[in-house]
Amino acid sequence: MNLEGTLTGKYDKTDGKTHINVEVIIPTLNEGDSIEEVIRDIKRLNSTLPVQLSILVVDGGSTDNTLEVCKNESINLIMQNGRGKGRAMRQAVDNSHADIVVFMDGDGTYSASELELLLRPLLDGTADMVVGSRTMTGKNKRAVTKVNKIGNKLFNKSINFALGSSVSDSLSGYRAMYRKVFDDFILFSDEFEIEVEITVEALANGLRIVEVPVDYRERKELARTKLHPYRDGVKIGKALLFILMNVNPLKFFGLISLCFFMLGLYPASFVIYEKVVLGNIIHIPSVIFASLLFVMSAISLVLGSISELIVRSRRRSEYLIRRAISKK
């Protein structure tokens, strides 16, 4: 999928502004201590950015003063159906008519002043999605816990291995993309794993992804994080495992097949040694165990091959459907 030229015809300026609409989407849940500052920081950019900028807050049922603050700031506000960040993001995009959507957290950890860094590659036509990477800058290292850093590295390495990519922050909540890109994604996640799912979907569809370094600030003392490192880490891990199985199954099952094969070599070596040196096989359980491991290796490889065929057929069908829709 190549969206170069999507905004063609919208660059002719009037009073220093293009005709490109950008909407900053902010999912919230009890962000009363920080959301006002976030909204005002974004509003200050209206006079500096060459785009039509708007703000859309989707609230997941706040019980503090979040709704009151948003109403006082006169920005677009919708109430979320259900719970979860992923569901909020999908609902917000469904209610947006902007050319470009920017996702940003409402806890003040990301800086609105860096919004232009995310928009510039899209406006220049050099990217389909831009991600604000927290790992590309050495500032404010304490803002990300050690557990989150380890988890992020693990997810990044898994994605890069499976897809041959080089992403540095697959869990970033600060990203911008064409709304059409988001609409074409097949997303199921309802919570924080939505970021990993978006990253993998973009890579699997061959989109041009650009990462830019952004600061990640510590939360205010009163602003509590909604992310639980262990519980949500398990959810993200499960989602990543499922996604990778569906994106590059041959590599995934091939690795499992290789592991079974390597494990089978150990008991098989005893059997070969006994047969060659002693002339008789003494340890029959080793024969059974080695055979079982080799069979599992073969089954994994066959599963990977069949799954790869299914995935390729699905991608071809998706491509043909998109092509048919674009011609209408």
N, C-alpha and C positions, 0 to 999 in steps of 0.2 A: 504494500500500500504506500503510495507516494502522494502526498497532499500538496506538493509544491504548486503554487499558483492558486491555492484555495482562496486567498484574499485579494486576488488580482482585481483591479478596478476600484479598490477601496483606499488607495494610497493618495488620491488627490486631496490635498489639504484645504480646509476652510478654517480660517482663524487659528492656524497652527495645529489643528486637530485632524486626524484621519477619520474615515468613516468606519473604523474598526471598533467593534464593541467588545470590551473586556469586562467580565464579571468575576469578582473575587468571592468565592464560595467559602463560608466559614461554618462548619458544623459546631454546635455549642451544646453544652450540658453543664449548667451551673458555673458559668464563666463570668459572673458579675464583677469579680475583682479585677479583670483584665480586659474584657471585651470593649469597654468604652475607649480605652487607649488605643487598642488595635484598630477600631473603626476610624478614629480621628487621624491616626497615622496614615491610613489608606486615603482618606479624604484629602489630606494635604498634598497628595501626589497628583490630584486632578489638574493642577496648574502646570505641572512639569512633564507629565507623560503625554505623548502625541496620540492618545486614544480616548475613546469614550468609556470612562470607567464607572462601574457601578458595584454595589456590594449586596450580596444575598446571604443572609444568615438563616440556617435551617436548625431549629432548636429541637432537641430530643426530650423535652419535658422538664425544663429547668424549674427548680423550686426556690431559687434565690431571685435576685433583681435583674437577671440577664434580660428577660423580655422587656422590662421597663426601660432599661438602658437602650436597647435596640429601637424601641418605639420613639424614644426621645431623640435619637440620632436620625430619624426619618430615613431608614434604609429598608430595602426589601426584606421581609421577614415571613417565613413559612414555618408551620409546625410539622414536625416529622411524624410520619406514620410508622409506629413501632420504635425500636431502639437499635443502636449500633451505628458506628461511623460510616461503614460501608453503605448501609441502607440510606443514611442521610445524604451521602454524596450522590448516589444514583437519583434520589428524589429531587435533589437540588438541580442537577443537570436537566432532568425532565421538565423543570419549571423555568429553565433559562433559555433565552433566545440570543445569547451573545455569540460572537464569532470565536472568541477564546475564553476558556474558563481557567481560573487559577484557584487551586485548593490551598487553604491556609488554616492553621489551627488558631483557636480563639484564646489560647492561654498566654499569648505574648512571647512565646519562645522563638518565633520567627520574626524577622524584622521586615516591616512593610517597605522600608527604604530600599530594599534589595529587589523589589518587584520588577524594576526595569531590567535587571540582569536576566530574569526568567523570560521576559517578554521579547527582548531584543532578537534572539535566534529565531523566534516564531515570526516576528515582523519582517526579518531579513529573508525569510524563506529557507533557512538553513537547518531547521529542525521541525519535527512533528510534535515532540514533547520535550519539555525542559524540566529537569529535576534539580532542586536546590540540595546540594550534597553537604551534609554536616561533617563529613570525614575529610573533605578536601581543604579544610582550614584548620589550623592548630589552635584556634581561639576557644576559650570557654570549655575546656575539656571536662570540667566538673559537671557541666550541664547534662551529660550523658553518663549514666551509671555503667559500671564495669560489666554487669550482667547484660545490659542492652548492647554494649559495644561488642561483646563476645557473640551474642545472638545475631547482630547485624552482620558481622564478618562471616559467620557460618552460613547465613542465608545468601550473602553476596557470592561467596565461593561456590555454593551449590548451583546458583543460577548461572554464574559465569562458566562453570564446568559443563552444565547441561546444554547451554545455548551458545557457547563460544563467545561470550560477551565480556565486557570489562566494567560493569556497573560498580560504583563505590558506595552507594547508599540506596538500597532497594526499599527501605522502610521510611524514607523521607515523606513527611506530610506536607511539604511545600513544593508544589509542582504546577506547571502550566501546560496547556495543550489546546489544540483545536477542539471545539465541542463535537465536531463530526468524528474525531478520533475516539472520544469517549463513548459516543453513541454506537460505534462499531465494535467496541469491546464486548466480549461475553463474560460478564462478571456475576459471581454468585455470593461473594463474601459479604457478610452483614456487619462485621466489626473491623478491628485494626488490621487484619490480614489483607484488606482491600488494596493497600499500597503495594504489597508483594504481587498480588494478582494483576494489578495494572502494569507493573514493570514487566512481568513475564509475558502478558498479552502483547505489549508493545514490541518486545523483542521477537516474539514468535511471528508477528505480522510484518516484521522487517521494517519497522518505523525508524526514523532518524531520531535518536535520543541524544540530547546534549545535557551534560551535568555542569552546573556552575557552583562554585563555592559560596556557601552562605553561613552566617553566624547562627549558632544555636544557643540561645540565652537560657539561664536558669529560671525556673518558674518563680513567681512571686511567692512569698512565704505563705500567703493565704490560698494560693491557687493549687489545688490538689490535682495530681495527675490521675487520669482515668485508666492509664496503662498499668497492668499488673505484670511485671516481667516474666514470672514463671507460668502463670495461667495463660496469659495471652501469647507467651512464647510457644507454648504447646499448640495453641490454636493456629498460630502462624506457621509453625513447623508442619502440622497436618495439612494445612492448605497448600503449602509449598510442595510437599510430597505429592499430593494429588495433582497439582498443576503440572509438575515436571513429568509425571507419569503420562499425562495427556499431551504434553508438548513434544518431548523427545523420548518416547518409550524405548526405542532400540538402545540408546546409550544408557538409559536407566536400568533396564533389565539386562543389558549386556554386562554392566558392572556387577550386578548380582550374580550373573552366570559365571563371571570370572572369579568371584569370591568363592563360590561353591567348588569350582574346578581346582583352585589353589588349595582349598581345604582338603579336597579329596586326594591330592598328591601325597599328603603326609601318611595316611594309613595305607595307601597303595604302594608306597615305597617299602613298607615292611613286607607286604605280600610278595613283591618282586624280589626282594632280598632273600626271603625264605625259599622261594621257588628256584632261584638261580644258585644260591650258595648251599642250601640244605637239601634241595631236591624235592621237598614237600612243603605244603602250606600248612602251618600249625595254627595260626591265629585266624580262624574262619570269621569271627566277628569283624575283623579288619576288612575282609573281602566284602562283607555285606555293607559295612559303613562306607567304604570307598565307592562301591557301586551306587549306593543311595545318593551320595554327594554328586557323582558324575551325572546321574539321571536328573537330579534337580538342576544341575548346570545346563543340561540340554533342554529341559522344559522351560527354564527361564529365557533361554535364547530364542526358543520357538515363540513364546509369549511376546517377547520383544519384537520379533519380526512381524507377527500378526498385528500387534498393536500399532506398529509403525505404518503398516499398510492401511489400517483403518484411519489413523490420524492424517495421512497424506490424502486419502480420499475425501475426508471431511474438509480439509483445507482447500482442496480443489473445488468442492461444492460451494464453500463459502465464497471463494474467489469468483466463481461463475455467477452466483447470486448477486454479489456486490456489483459486478460488471453489468449485469442486466438492469439493476436498479439505477446505476449511474447513467445509462443510456436513455432512460425514460425522461 
